[in-house]
């Protein structure tokens, strides 16, 4: 991508369910109790946050407290509840569509890929969504798909990742505050 386009990219928006999680909801008779989040995603997002603002969205109102615990409290990223049907409108109201990379897996996320600068789908995304994606990860949501997407974004748009000399600053990473 030419330098002008690279400078234009400002924001990475990720759908939580099916991207950061495996997309499954675990219920008991008391209701929704658990979601499974990927193991490497947070550390990879920390590598990317020097280049892009990172925003998480979810349409899962019943599971919002679970997502808030992981995303807001543990990972320290902003999270917004945005209906699947309102996402393009919400993104357009808050960000320049030409500056957004969006990662989603759902049945309607392919429509978003058509409107933003770059769309990424995890391997377990809805098949029609994958047809619209600019990049499809080899990993599934909740199983390092976000980590893979972050490395892809860094290498495609910003800097190659040198894993042999990769050092996070103190306080970064899963154990950092």
N, C-alpha and C positions, 0 to 999 in steps of 0.2 A: 504494500500500500504506500502510496506517495506520502511524503512528509506532511503535507498540508492535511491530508485525511487523518493521519496519525495524531496530529495536534488537535484535531476536531473531536476525537473520542474523549469523553469526559466521565462517563458513568457506566457502571456495570450493574444491571438490575437482574436479580435472581429470584425466581419463584422458589418458595421454600419446599413445598410438598411435591415430591417426585424428582427434585433436583438436589437439594441439601439432604432430603430424606429418601427413603426407599419408596415413598408414595403410598405406603400402606397405613391404615389406621387400626389401632388395637383397642378393642372395646371389651368392657366387662358389663355386667348388668347395671353398674353405676354410670356408664358412659365411656367416652374416649379417655384412655389413660396413658398412651405412649406413642411415640414416633421414633424411628431409628434414623439417626444422623450419621453421615460419613466420617471416617476417622482422620483423613488428611486434609479435608477441605479448609478448615480454619487456618492452618499454617500456610497453605497456598494462597489464600485470600490476603494474608498479611504481606506476602511478597508483592501482590498486585496493588495493594492499597496506596502505594507511593505513586502510582500512575493513574488510577481511576478512583472516583468516589464509588463506594460499594453500598448498594441499597438492596434490602430484601423485601419481598412482598408475599402475602399469603391471602388466599380466599377462604381459608378454613377458620371460620369464626369459633366453632366449638373447640378446636385444637389450638386456638390463639395463645392461651397461657403456656402451653408446652413449647410452642415456637418462640414466644417471648423469653422464656427461661434460657433456651439455648442461644438464640440469635442476639438478643439485647443484653441479657445479664452476663452470659458466659463469653460470647464472642465479641460483644461491644459494637455491633453494627446496628444501624437503624432498621426497623421493621414496620411496614405499613400493611394494614388490612385493606386489600383492594379486590373487589369482585372480579372474577374472570371476565365478565362482560363489560367491565369499566376500565380495563387495563390500558387500552390504547388512549382513551380519553385522559386518564390519570397521568400517564407518561407524558402526553402532549402538553398537559397543563403545568407540569412540573419540570420538564426537561426538553431540550431540543432533540427531536427524534433522530436527527443526523449525528448526534453525539453519543447515542446509547448503544451499548452491547447488551442484549437481553438473552437470558438463559431460561428456557422453559421446556416443559414436557407434555403439557396438556393438549387436549383436542383443539383448543382455540389459539394456542400459542403460535402456530404457523402464521396466523393472520398478523400477529405482532411482528414476527420476523420480516414480513413484507414491508413494514413501516419504519423499522429502526435501521441503524447503520450495519449491524451485524447480529445474526441470530445463532445461538448454540443450543443443541438438544443433547440430552444424555441418551445413551444407547437404548434405554427402556422407554423412551418417549413414544407417544402415539405415532403410528406409522405415517400419517398424513403430515404431522408436524415435522418429522424427520425429513420429509421430502422438501420442505421449505427452508430448512436450516442451512446456514453457510458452513457449519462444522458440526459433526456428530461425534461425541466422545465414544471411546471404546468401553469406558466404564459406565455402569448404571448409576442412577441417582441413589444417594445414600451409600455408595461404594466408590468414593474418590472421583466421581464425575466432575465435580466442581474443581478439585485439585488439577485434574487433567485440563479442564477448560482454562484455568488460570495460567498454566504453563503454556498452553497454546496461544493465549492472548499475548502474553509476554513475548514469546518468540515471534509471533506474526507481526505485532504492532510496535513493540518497544525494544526489549533487549533479550538476547539469548540467555537462558538460565544455565549457569555453570554450577552443577550440583556438587562438583568436587571442591569448590571454594565457597560454597553457600554458607553464610553465617547470618543468623538473625541477630538483631540488636537485643541486648539484655531487656527483659520485660516483654518481648514478643514471643509468639508461639503459644502453644496450648497451656503452658503453665504460667505465662505472663499475665499481668493485670491489665 
